[in-house]
Amino acid sequence: MGYIVNVDVGGTFMDFFVAKGGDYLTTKVPTTAYELGVGFVRGLEECAEKDGKTLEQFLAETDVIKYCTTIGTNILIEHTGPKLGLITTRGFEDTIFIGRGRQWADGLQLADVQDVTTIAKPEPLIPRKLVVGIRERIDYAGNVVMPLVKEDVLEQLRYLVDKGVRGFVVSLLWSFVNPVHERQIRAIIEEEFPEVYLGNMPIILSSEISPKEGEYVRTMTAIVNAYIHIGFVEQISALCSDLLDKGYKKPLLLCDNVGGCAKVARTKAIATYGASPVSGLCGAARLCTSVGLPNVVFCDTGGTSFDVGLITDGSITHYDLYPTVDRWRTQLTAIKITSIGAGGGSIAWLNPLLGNRLEVGPSSARSMPGPACYDLGGENATVTDADVVLGYVNPDYFNGGKFRLNKEKAVNALKDLGKKSGWDEVTTAMMIKKVIDARMGQEIFKEVALKGYEPSDFTVFAGGGAGPGHCCGVAAAGDMSKIIVPPMSSVAGAYGASTLDVVHTYEKSRNTRLFDYAKGTYFNDYAWFNSIVEELRELAIKDIVLEGFKEAQATFRLELEMRYGMQWRYTPVESPLLLVHSEEDVKAICDRFTEEFSRMYSPEAAFPQGGVEVETYRLFVYLKLPHFELTRTRSVGTKSAGDALKGQREAYWEKLGGYKNTSIYQWDLLKGGNLIEGPAVIESDNTTVVIEPGWTFSMAPELYGIISHNHH
């Protein structure tokens, strides 16, 4: 078996996790935002060097590269997408501008939502003058009420092309039931403007991107996809040709936000949004289940953001009903991840609206110019500066010593910030740590408690470069007393990518009443139900074959979005059957829904007497790939961690009333069974584990750490 290379691009660092057999190596390089390919190749070179190979030798022995990209995220944040035209049904040209009543709040942090004086709707991705209406109409049942007129389409097309659009989004009423008119418009565009004439202008159909009910969200999903599509294709193509030049001939697989990966040609651009934390969550689920921890809050604390996801009973079951991509509400199928602007690069500032109260984040110093201690021109005090001054982070061993930090710059930045409050640099640093830990702890508490679980039953997964350094404070603020620190915690997203299989999803909205409360009868048109599933299955098989797999290698899973009669919201439920052939089969699906609904909202909330409906059919297809596993029993030592002790340094512990001489350990030298009582610091090449007073660290034989709170 060759190398499995997994790459995760963050706002501050690019993470690499390379597995080969039972071994692995990791590295981090600063994110090169100006040209992601530069950092990508630099990281590959470092990995090759660590294994004593040249880049060419390394790539020749690589079986697959999996990539969590943030290209789409960056295009949206920086508003660098192309000029697009929207073609819709005449009379509905203003749908996306009217939006929803609460559209102004979509994608905003709570603090921004509360500041009503400055709030505004986001700047539209397509201006009103580039939206045109076509005379056509299809009804709710999919019947053509008013046929399309080619001349009308051509007239509107020429208007858009004259205005300089570089891509078309087509979103017509009821196209998810019958996409015939959207497809006709695509054929007319391709006939009128072949590639040789205008170059590659993508035509995105809403019926293909999101064939589900909901006019506004379906249109927005198609628009966001089109907006990031061109830049995405350009950057990925450049990267693929770069890798080809260096001798890599195998596929590049892109990770997505449903917890899978696929070849570039089979991936929708919008599906890569948020792929990194979702990959991390999938990796955490796999690792924690294998070591007997079924209930886990996955936390990834990077330089820019803090991502949280939930694992319950060993699986990931929480989807985002309408995920917000940047400031846009969409109807993607995506695993639920909550993100806030908090991390090692979060900037501390005094909020004048709240009497100069200290706040940390959501703004980040990113990798350029970075925190003050990076000495690259950044002057703002950040969380990393506070960690350096408190003695937790070793300035000479940051990122394994590849990157030296300037402690003096950190001290000065903290002094400047603390002046107004009359604090010295140490008080300011401690306040920053307390504020950021409380913000992150509150986020994980909400994530667990609001879903009806008991936070103290959960283990915190400390992921990300800054995660293990803050995990004790975050866990305490979230009312949790157990933390897992895996050996590859600082590259959690990249490690997670190594555990992913190829996954595709296919969806279709078709309202189906499985149980009619008025008649007391179950649905009996089995052929109709099965034809929808078979249609999705045919699409899936076509894609599988194009990816070079055989149908026999695939596993299919049907998920249905269901609700009781009169309900507004849907609950995704895994169907016990792919196809139905009898009343027993239909009843089994209804019972599964009631069971799932009772588990989520309590048995009292279930109401099968109101009737049971399906709105959306969703077919998942899984194709297994080779994975890295943390091999069993790697090392056994004694309780004493003396062999791993590398020295002492002054670190600040509020509970102990100030700076204390603190033991510093080296992660790679720890053995299974070693116990370390806090306060202590464990350093590794990619992260620093801070064990606060009152907490104990123990190393498992598989070389992951467990930190527990001493309740006495």
N, C-alpha and C positions, 0 to 999 in steps of 0.2 A: 504493500500500500504506500502511496506517495503522500506528499504533504496536503493537508486541507488548510487553506489559508482563509482567515476570516478577518475582514476589515470593517471598522466602525468609525465613521467620521463624526466628531463632535464639534462644538463651537470653539473649543480651546485645543484639544488634542485629537489626533487620529490614533486609534487603538488597533493593534494587531495581535491576533491569537492564532498561532500555527500549531496544528496537531499532526503527529505522525505516530501511528500505532498507539501505545499507551503514554507517550511522552508529548510534551508541549513546550512552546516558548512564547513569550509575550514581549511586546515593545510598544512604546508610545513615541510619536513624533508630533511637533506642533502642527496644527492645521494650517495649510497654505490656502487661505480663502481666495486669493487672487487666481489660483490655478490648482485645483485639487489634485490633478495628476502628479504634480511635483512632489507633494508630501506622500502620495500613494507609493510612488517608486522609491522614494527615500526610505520609507518604512520597510518595503520589501527588501531593499539592500541591507538594512540593519538585521532583518530576520535571517537572511542568507549568511551574513557575516557571523551571527551568533552560532550558526550550525557549521561554520567553517567552509562555506560554499561561495562561489561567485554567483551573482544574480542570475546569469544564464543557466548555470547548473541547477540552481534552486528552482527556477521556473520550469525547467525541463522535467523535474521530479514532482511537480505540483499537479495533483489530480483535479482540483477544483478551487476556484476563488469565489467566496461569498462576500457580498458587499452591502453594508447598510449605508445608504447615501443620504446626504442632507441637501442635495442639489435643489430639490423642489422647495424645501423650507426656505433656503436662501433666496430663491427667485421671488417668492411671495413676500418675504420680509423686506427685501430691497426694491420690490416693485420693478423688476427688470424684465418682465415678460413681454411678449410681442403684442402688436396691435391686432386685435381680434374682431371679427364681426359675428353678431348673433342673428340667426334666422329663426323666427318663431311664428306662431299662428297669428294672423292679423287680428288686432284688438287686444293682444296680450303682450305688446312690446314693453309695457312698463312693469311687468311682474317682478323682475329682479330689483327694480328701484324702489317699489313699494315694500318689497321684502316682507318681513314679519313685524308685528308690533314691537317686538323686543330685539330687533336686528341690531340696534346700536350697541347692545350689551354682549353680543356673541363674541367669544374669544378674548374677553377682557378679564383682567384680575379684579378681584372684589373691590380693592381700593379705587380702581379707575371707575368702576360702576357706581360707587358711592359718590364720586366727585361729579355730581350732575351738572355743575356749571360749565365744565370743559368738555363734556361728552359729545361725540358726534358720530354719525353713521360713517362707516369706512368708505374710502374713495373707491368707486366701482372699478372692477377689472376691465369692464367694457363700457365706454361712455354711451350715453343715450343716442347720440347721432350715428353710432355704428350698430344700432339694433334695427332690423327691418322685419316687417310682418308680411306673410304670404297668405293669399286667399286659399284656404283649404280647411276641411274639418273631418275628423274621425270621431265617432261617438264612443261612449264608455264601454260598449260591447265590442268595439273594434270594426264597426261598419263604416265604410266611406260614405259620408253624408254629402261632402262637397269635394269633387276631385281636384287634384293639383293642375294648374295651367302652366305649361312650360315657359311661355312668353313672360308671364308674371314673375317666375323665379329668375329668369335671365335678366329682366329689368333691375330687380333688387340686387342681383349678384354684381352687375356692372357698376351699380352705384357704390357698393362696398369696395370693389377692387379699385375704383377711381379714388376712393378715400385712403387707399394704401394699406388695406388689411393684409396680415400675413398668415391668416388661418381662419377657419369657419367653425362655429359651433351651431349645430342644428338641434333645436329642442321644440317639438310640436306637442300640442295637446293630445293626450291619450296614446302617444307613440309607444308607450311600454306595453300596450295591449296589441296594437298593430303598427309595426314600424314601416309600413309600405311607403308612406310619403317621405319620411326621413331618408330612406334608401334611394328614392327617386331623385331627391334633391342632390344627394351625393353623386349619383350617376350624371346628372346635368352639369354639376361643377366640373367633374373629371372630363366630361366631353368638351365643355366650353373652354376650360383652362387646363390643358394637359401639362404635365410636369415640365416639358421642354419650353413652355411659354412663360410660366411664372416661377419655376423652381418648385421645391417641395413645400406645398401649403397644406398642412394637416386639416382634415375634415373630421370633426369629432361629433358623433351622433349620441344624443342622450340615451337613446334606446339600447345602445351597446355599452355605454359606460355605466349606466344605472337604470336597468329596466324595471323600475319600481314606481309605485304611486307617489304623489307629492310633487306638484308642478314646480314650486320654487326651489326645493332642495335638489330635485333631479336636474334642473337647469344649472344650478350653482355647482353641482358635482361635475357636470360636463365642462363648465367654464373654467373651473379651477384646474381640471385635468389638462385642458387645452392651453391654459396660461403657462403651465410649467413644462408642457410637452416638448416644445422646440429647444429650449435651453438644455433640457434634460437629455434629449437625443444627441445634441451637439457635444455635450461634455462626456457622455458615456461613450460615444463613437470615438472621440479623441483618446479616451482612456484605453478602449479596446485596441485601437491601432498602435498605441504606445506599447501595450503589453505584447502585441503581435511582433513588433520590431525587436522586442527583447527575447523573443523565442517562445512565448506562451501561446499554445495552440488550442487549449481546452476552453470550456465555456466560462463566462463570467455570470454568476447567478446573483440576482438582486433580491435582497430580503424585503418582505412587505409587512403591512400592518395587520395581517390576519395570522401571523405566526408561521409563515412558510417562505420559500424562495422559488424563483423561476428564472428562466433565461430572459435576457433583455427584451427580445422580440415578443415575449408572452407576458410582459409586465406593463400594467397601466401606470403612467407616471404618478398619478395621485395615490396609488397603492403603496408607494415608497415613503409617503409622509408619515413620520413617527415610527419608522421601521426599527430604529435602533433600540428604544426602550422596550418595544414589543419583543424583539429578539432576546434582550436581556431577561425579560419576564419568562420567556419560554425556557431559557437556559436555567434560570433559577428554579422553575417548576421541576425540571428534569433532575437537577442536582439534589434539591431538597427532598423530593419524593424518594430518591434512591437512598438517602440517609435517614429516612423515617421522620421527616418534618412535613406533615400534610398542610398545615396552615401557616402561610408565610406572607409578609408584606415585603414585596420587592421594592427596594429603594436604590436609585442610581443617582449619586451626587457627583455631577461633573464640575466643569469650570463655570458653566453658564446656567444650567437648569437642574432641577431636582424632579426626577420622575418616579411615580409611585404606581404599582400595579398589585393586584390581589391574587393569591393562590389559595383556594379553599378545597379541602379534602383531596389535595394532590392535583387539582386540575384548574385550568383557567376558564371560567365560564362567564365572565362579565364583558359584555360588548358595549360599545358606545352606540346609543340609539341614533343620534344625529351628530357624528363627530364634527367639531369645529376645526377647520383647516385655516390657520392664521385667523382672519376675522370672518370666515365664511362657513355657514352651516351647510353641511353636506349630508348625503345618505349612504356614505361608504359603509361597507361591513368592516369594522375595525375593532380590535381588542381594546378594551378600555384602559387607558393610561392617563393619569392626571399629572400635569406638569406645572411647576411654578418657577419663576425666575429666582433660583437660589443655588449657590454653588461656591466653589473656591474663588471664583473671580467676581462674585457679587460685590457691588460697590456700597459702602456704608455712607449714609448721608443724614443730615438733620432736616426733619420735616417742619418747615416754618408754619404750616397750617395747623400743626398739632403742638405748638409751643416748643419747637426745636427738638421734638422727640427723635431718638435715634432709630433709623430704619435701615434695613440691609436688603439690597436688591429692589426691584427685579433687574435693574440695569447691570450689565456685566462688563468687565474690562477686557474680556475675551483673551485671545492669545497675543494679539497686537493691539495696543501697547502692553496689555497685561497689567497685573497688580504692580504696585510701586516697587516691591522687592524684586521683580523681574529685571528692573534697571533698563527697561527698553523705552522709557519716556512716559510711562503711566504715573500719574501723581495722586490718584485717588486711593484711599485706604480700602482694602478688600478683606474678605475672610482669610485668604492665604497670608496676608500681612499680619493679621491678628494671630494666626497659628504660629508664625515665625517668632513674634515677640513673646508669646506665651511659652515658647520653648518646645512646642509639640513637633514642629517641622524643622529638620536640620538643614540650614541653608547650604551646607556643603554636600548634602546627599540627596537633593531634590531630583526626582526622576533618575535615581541611581547615580547621582553625581554628574550626569550629562549636562546639568543645567544649574549653575551656581546662583544663589539668591543673595541680594544685598540687604542685610538686616538693618543697616543704618537708614536706608531709604524707607523701609517699613516703619521704623520708629518715628521718623519725621512726618510721614503721612498720618500716622495715628495721633501724634501730638497736635498737628494742624486741625484735625477733626475735633479733638477733645477740648480745644481752647475755649470755645463758647460755653461749654458745660463745666469748665474748670476741672476737667479730668486729665490725669497724666496718661502716657501711652499704654500703661498696663491696664488701668481701669477701662480705657476705651476698648482695648483688645478683648477684655473679658466681657464687656457689654455686647460687643459684636458677636462673640461666640454664643452668648446666651440668647440674643435676639434671633440669630439664624437657626440655632438648635430648636428654639420654641416654634418658629415658623414651620420648620420641616416636621417636627413632632406633631403639631396641630393638624397638619395635612394628612399624616398617616392615621391619626386617631379618627379624623372625619371619614377617611376612605373605608375604614373597617367598621366603625360604629354606625354610620349611616346606612350600611348595608345589612344591619341587624346582627352583627357579630360582636363578640366580647374581645376587646383589644388584647387583654392579658393572655388570651389563648393563642396569640400569634407570635411568631418569631420574626425579627427584623433581618432582612437580607441586606448586608452593608455592601453595596456595589458602587462603582465609580471611583475616580482618583481621590475625591475628598470624603467618600462615604465612611471608611473605617476610622478616619480621624475625628468624626463627629458622632459616631454611632451611639455612644453611651448617652450623650446629652439628648439626642433625638429620640432614642427608645424611651428614656425617662419621661420626656415631654409627651410621648404618645401612649403612656401608661403600659409599656411593655418591658419585660425583664429578661428577654433572651435574644441574643444576636448571633447570626452565623456570618463568619468572614471567610469566604472561599479563597483559595490561593490565587485565583485569577480575578479577584473582586474588582481590581482597578480597570479591567477591560471587560466588564460584565456583558456589554452589548456584543462585542466581538466573540466572546466565549459562547454567548447565547446563539449566535449565528451558526456556530459549529454543530449545534444540536438540531438544526432545522431540516425538515424534509421539503421536497418540492410539493407545494400546495397550490391548487387553483380553486377559485370559487365561481359559481355560476348562479345567477339569481333571476327570478321572474315574479312579478306581482300578479296574482290571480285570486280574487276573493272566492273562497270556498267555504260554505257553511257545513261543517262536519256534523253538527248536532243542531237540529231545528227545535227550539224550545216550544214553539207554538204547536207543532204537530207531534213533538216527542219522538221524532224519527232521526235515524242516522243517515248520512249522505250515502247514496248508492250508485252514483255514476263513476264506477271505478276506472273505466277506460279514460275518462276525462282527467282524473287525478294523475293516472299513470302516464298519460301522453305528455303532461307538463314535465314530469321527472325524466321521461325518455328524451324529450327535446333537449334538456340541460345535459343529460348524459352523452348525447350525440356530440354536442359542442365540446364536451370534456374529452371524449375519445379522440376527436380530431386534433385537439391541442396536444394530447399525450403523444400521439404518433409523430406530430411535427417536432416534438422535443426529443425524439429518439427513444421513447419508451414503448413497451408493449402494453396492451389493455390489461393483460393478466397480472401485470405488476402493480396495478392501481387498486386502492381501497376507496370506496365511495361512502359518504355519510350525508344523510339528508337532514337539514335543519329547517324548521317551519317557524315563521313569525305568527304567533297565535294570540287570540284574545277572547274574552267572554263577550257575548252580545252587549251592546251599549257602551263598551269600554272604548277609551280613546287610544291608549298605549298598547303596544304589542310586547310579548315576551318571547325571545327566541328559545325554541325547545328542540332538542335532538329527537328526531322521529325514531321509534323502535324498528320501523320498516322502511325500505326504499319504495316498495310498491304495495298497493292495497288490492285485495281480491275478495274480501267478505266484510260483513258487518262487524265481526270480531276484530278485524284489522283496524277499521275506523275507530272502534271503541278503544282499542289499545292506544291509539294516538291521542284520543281525548283524555284518557286516564293518565297518560304520561304528562300531558299539559297540566292537569289538575295537581298532580304530584309535584311538578317543578314549581308551579305557582304557589302551592302551599308552603314549599320549602323556602321560597324567597319572601313571601309576604304574610306567612302564617296560615294555618288551615282555615281559620275563621274568614279569611278574605276570599277563599275560593268560592266560585258561584257557577257551577256547571249548569244549574237550572236556567241560567240566562242565555244558554246557547253557546256553541263553540265555533269560532271562525279561524280560518287560515287566511293571511293576506299575502305573504311572500314565501315562495319556495326557494331554498338555497342549497345547492349541492356542493359539497366539498370533495375534492379529489386529492388523495395523498399518494406520493411515490417515495419510497424509502431511499435515503442516502446513507453512506457510512458516517458514523458519529464518533466523537471522542468521548470516552467514559473515564471518570476519575477511578483509577484502578483500586481494587480492594487492598487493604492492609499494606501500606507502603513503608511504614517505619514504626518502631516501638522503642520508647525510651523510658526514663523514670519520671517521677513527679518533678524533679529538679530540672530547671531550664538553664542551669549554670553554663553549659557548653555554648549556649547561644548568646550569653551576655557579652556586649561589646563595649560597655562603658557606662558612664553616668553623665547626666547634664541637668542643669537647673531648669525646672519646668514649673509653671504656676498652677496651683490647685486651690480653688476658692474654698473648698471644704476644709483644707488644711491651713488656710489663712495666709497663703503667699507662695513664694518660690521654694521648692524643696529639691534636694539632690535626688534625681529620679533614675532608675535603672533603664538602660536602653538595650533592647535585644535585636538580633538579626533574624528575620523570618526564615530564611533558607536553612538556618542551623537548628531550628526547633524540630523536635521529634514527637511522635505520637505519645500521648500520656503526660507531656510537660504541662505544668500548671504555673500560671503567673498571677500573683495578687496585685491589684491596682493600688497605688498609681504606678504605671509603667508605660513605656512606649516601645512598640515593635516596628522596626523599619524594614522595608523591602525596596527593591528597585523602583517599583511603580506606585507605592502608596505607604502611608504611615498609619499604624493602628494605635489609637490612644485609649488606654484602659484607665478609666477614672477611679478615684478612691471609692471603695464599696462595690467594685465589680471584679470578677475573676475570669481570666482567660484560660481555656484548656484546649490543647491541640489533639485532634482526633487522629487515629492511625492513617486515615486517608489524606491527612495534612490539610484539613480545613479547621478553622478555629471556631470555638463556641465561647461567647462572652455572656456570663450570667450575673445578675444582680444578687449580692449577698443580703438575704432578708434576715438580718439579726441586729 
